[in-house]
Amino acid sequence: MRKSGIWASGTLAVAAMVTTVTPAVAAPATSLAATSIFTAYEKGGMTGRKAFIEGCGEHSIPYHGSYEWDARGQSGHLFNQGSTVPHYRLSSSIDTKQGTGFAWVKILIVC
């Protein structure tokens, strides 16, 4: 919104223009585009159907043939069936992959 005006003081007149700008709303830091991605494949060698798992929090892993980890600043904690303690941790800064099967049933992407 713009406002303009002229203020007079004695013999001196001052013109001013004020511009008000509404601040933009920033996207949350935990948006999907910003998180690490775990890709689970149905078969070994990164083949068959695949599921992309991203976003902060706990997720079930639907396929167990092979996987890829695209590290984007968040670590991944992998859990076996019934476990409350992570069996394996994926780095927040190192991409990795495994072309053979695994037993993890859920992943916690830590943000």
Disulfide bonds with the S-S distance in Angstrom:
Cys56-Cys111 1.96
